[in-house]
Amino acid sequence: MSREQEVNEAIEAHYTRADLGELIVAALASLGKPVERLTPEDLAPVDQFHIRGRTATLELANAAGLDAAKRVLDVGSGVGGASRCLAAEFGCRVTGIDLTEEYCRAATLLSAKTGLTHLVDYRQGDATRLPFEDQSFDVVWTEHVAMNIPDKARLYGEMHRVLKPGGTLAIYDVLAGPSGPVLFPVPWARTPQTSFLVTPDALRTLLGEAGFAVTEWRDTTEVARTWFVALAEKIRRDGLPPLGFHLLLGSDFKEMAQNQGRNLQEGRIALAQIVAHKS
């Protein structure tokens, strides 16, 4: 087995939880939600699997100028939270691709229960080998994904390939901070072997080399720090809620949340919202 295959298998094992869609639906039912006619807002506490959740998704979408005319590829689509939000709020057609088969299955189930299957669909696949024709999409979208991908040159090269001329790349990602190594486990990796952070300067270089012109770069580290520290404190005080990221990651999410709070507070990681265009 190649090193790349080993990494991919380890990443999929990190995220896979059997019958995930059913677990989420059961948690929603316990909260009295109408599980056959859910809204994206109902699912937001669990399916917006990134710091600041739905709020961050909407900020990036507005910065990227999304509208119903846009054909979007969501790279690392998870259980479909961002794609459903974009479809519901902006009317755009979104295809999601994720390495984890169970996430794709859960995303399809939850999208059916929100009545959005006419606007969203999901495929299992590798972000560094996108199974799409050249110039297929108006927008490539990705939130909290590149941390798990070692070959970033190929990742951004593939994103550039599938974008139409002048197309938009919308990124919200975790980057390496100035203050030393990450404390593990964190939500994207239990050990350093599946974590591949780059600095903001390195990401700028990678995007330029892939053929992108950055038009907006917003450092969101401080607002992320405030949000995540509050979340970690709430978990410490009240325990895990019925609906939350622990359904995706299991019982050690509590430790992940505490570490993530420290990583943000101590400057070990940074957050950025980036909009770039295919030049």
N, C-alpha and C positions, 0 to 999 in steps of 0.2 A: 504494500500500500504506500502511495506517495505521501509526502508531508502534507500536501494540500488536502488529500482525502482524509488524512488523520485529523486535521484541523476541522474540516467540515463535519465529520462525524462527531467530534467532541462538541462542536457548537450546537448541532442538532440535538444531541443528548442533553445539553444544558437546558434547552428550551422545551423539549418534548415532555408533555404530561398527558397520559392517556385520557381519552374522553373529555378533552378540555372544554369543548363547546357545551357539552351536557352539564359539566360542573358549573359553568358560568350561568346557564339557563336556570339551574337549580338554585343558585344563589339569588338570582333575580326573583324567582318565584317566592323564596323565603322572605323577600322584602315587599311582597305584594304587587310586584310589577306584572303587567299583562303580557306574558311571555310570547304570545302569538302575534302581538302587534307592538313590538318594542320601538323605541326611538333611539337615535344615536346618543341623545343625552342620557337615556337610561343606562347605556353601556359605558359611558365615558369614564367612570371610576376604574374600569378594568381594561378597556380596549385601547385607550390612548396611552400606550406603553412607552412613555418618555416623560422627562421632567417637565412639569407644568401642564401636561396633558392637553386637553382640548383647547385651552387658551393659547398655548404655543402653536398648535396646528392652525388655528384661525389667524394668528399674527403672520405666520409664514405664508399662508394662502393669500392674504391681502397684499403682502409685500411682493408676491410673485404674480399678482394680477390675474388670478384665476377667474374664469367665467364658463358658462355653459358651452362655449365653442371649443374649449380646450380638451384635447385627448391626453390623459395623464397616465404615466407609468409610476406606480408606487413601488420602489425598490426596498425590499425588507418590510413587507406590508403587515407582518405579524398576524393578529387576529382580526385585522381589517378596520380598526378604529379610524385611522386617518382617511382611508378611502371612502368610508361611509359618511364621514363628516364632510368631505369635499363634495361628494355626490349630493348630499342632502342640502348643503348650504349654498352651493354654487351651480349645481346642475351639471357638472362635468362628468364625462365618462372615464372611469378609472379601472385600469388593470393592475392588480397587485401580484408581485412575485416574492416568494419567500423560500428560504432553504429548508424550513421545517414543515414537513408534510402535515403534521397535526395542526399547525397554525392555519394552513390553507383550508383544511377541513372545517375547523372552527369558524374561520372567517366566512366561508360559504354558508354555514348553518345560521350564523348570526345575521348575515345580510338578508337571508330569506325571511327571518323573523322581523326585520325592519322594513320589508317591502322594497328593497333597493337592488334586487337582482337584475333589474333592467339597466342599471347604471354601473354596477361593479362586478368584476369576476377575478378569480385568483388562480395562479399557477405555481406549482412547486418548481424551483430552479435556483441556479447559482448566479448571483449578481455579477460575477466576473465573466459569465458566458450567457448573456441574455438571449433567450430564444425568440428574438423578434427581428424583423427586417430593418435594414438601415432606414433612418428618417421616418419612423413610424409614429412618433409622439410629439406633441407640442410642448409638453412639460415632463421632466423627470423629477420625481419627488422622493426624498429620503429623510427619515427622522431616526436618529439613534441607531444607526446600522453599521457604519464604516468601522466602528470600534472592534468589530468581529472579523474584519477582512484584512488579511496581511498584504495582499497585492493591490494596493490602492491605485497604482498607475493603470492597471488593467480595469479596475472598477470604474474609474472616471473616463477611461477610454471607451468602454462599452456604453456608458451613459451618453457620451458625446456621439457615438455612432448611431444610436437609435433616435436621437433628437432630430427634428426637422431643422433646416437652416434658420438661424436666429432664435431657435427654441430656448426654453428656460430651464435651468437647473435650480431646484429649490432644496436647500440643505438645512437641517437642524441637527447638530451633532455634538457629541462629547469629544473634547480634545485634551491633549496633555497639558497640564498646568505647569507653572514655573517652580513648584515647591517640592518636587521629588516624586517617588513612586506611589502608585495607587495602592490603597489598602483593600485587600480582598477578603471575602467575596463581595462582589458588586452585582447589580442586576444583570449586566451583560456577560459576566464571567465569574466563575468561582475561583479560578486560579489565573496567574499571568499567562499561561500557555495559550489562552484563547482571547487575549486582549491585545489590541494593536492600535494604540492611540498615537496620533501625530500632533505636533505643535501647530498653532495657528499659522506660523510662517511656512511650515512644511506643506500644509494644506493649500495655501495660496500658490505655492510653487507647483504642486501637483495639478491643480486646476488649470493653471496657465499652460503647463506642458501638455495637458490633454486637449487644449484648444478652447478653453472657456475664458471669457472676460467677466470678471467679478464686478457687479454693479451695486451691490449692497453687502456690507459686512457689519453685523450688529453683535457685539459682545453681550451675551445675556447671562453671564456668570453670576452677577450680583443678585439679580431677581430670581435666578434658579436656586441660589444658596438660601435665600429667604424662604422660598417655597418648600425646599426639601428638608430644611432644618425643622420647619413647622410640622411637616408630615412625619418625620422621624420621632419628634417629641410626642405627637398625637398617638403614634403606635406604641411608644414606650409607656405612655400614661393609660391609654384605653385598651390596648391590645389590638389585634387585627380586626378590621371590619368584615362584615359578610361578603362584601364585594370590593375587591382590590387586587393589586398586582401579585399578592401571595397566591392567588388562584393559578397564576401562570408559572410561578417559580417555586411554590411549596413553602414549607415551614421555615426554611432558612432565610426567607425574604426579610424577616425582622432584623437579622444581623446585617444583611445587605443594605437595608435602609439606614441603619446606624453608621455603617462604613461610608455610604454615599454622602451622608450629611457631613462626616469628617473630611472626606475628600474635597468637598466643596468649601468647607470652612477653612481648611488648611492650604488651599490653592494647589491641590494635587491634580485637579481636573479643571477644565474651562468649558464653557458652552458658547456656541456661536450659531447665529441665524444668517444664512448666506443665500444670496440670489446671484446667479451668473447666467450668461447667455452664450450659446454656441456661436463662436466667431469663425 
